Amino acid sequence: MNRIILPHGALKQLKKLTNVSEPTARAALRGQSQTTKAFKIRKLAIELGGVEMSTEKENCK
């Protein structure tokens, strides 16, 4: 799953809106959690200006 990068200060706002701890929010943004709550956190993060980044490495030749 892709990682979501948030603008400065958005993590604090995201934690407050979703009522989760920082480790929970970070795990959801890194795609390490597949729970319903994690998907809601990721969706809200995008709405708050987050950008989804690919975590797959490209082959360099």
C-alpha positions, 0 to 999 in steps of 0.5 A, a space after each residue: 500500500 502507498 504511503 501518505 505524506 501530510 503537510 506540516 501540522 496536518 498530523 496533529 489535526 488528523 489525530 484530533 479529528 479521528 481521536 487516535 494516537 500518533 502511532 496509530 495515525 502514522 501506521 495508517 499513513 504508512 499503510 501498515 494497518 488495514 482496519 476500517 479505522 485506518 482507511 478512514 484515517 487515510 481518506 481524511 488525510 487526503 482530504 487534508 492535503 495529503 499526497 499519496 506516494 508510491 512505496 515500490 522501488 523502480 528497477 534501475 538498469 
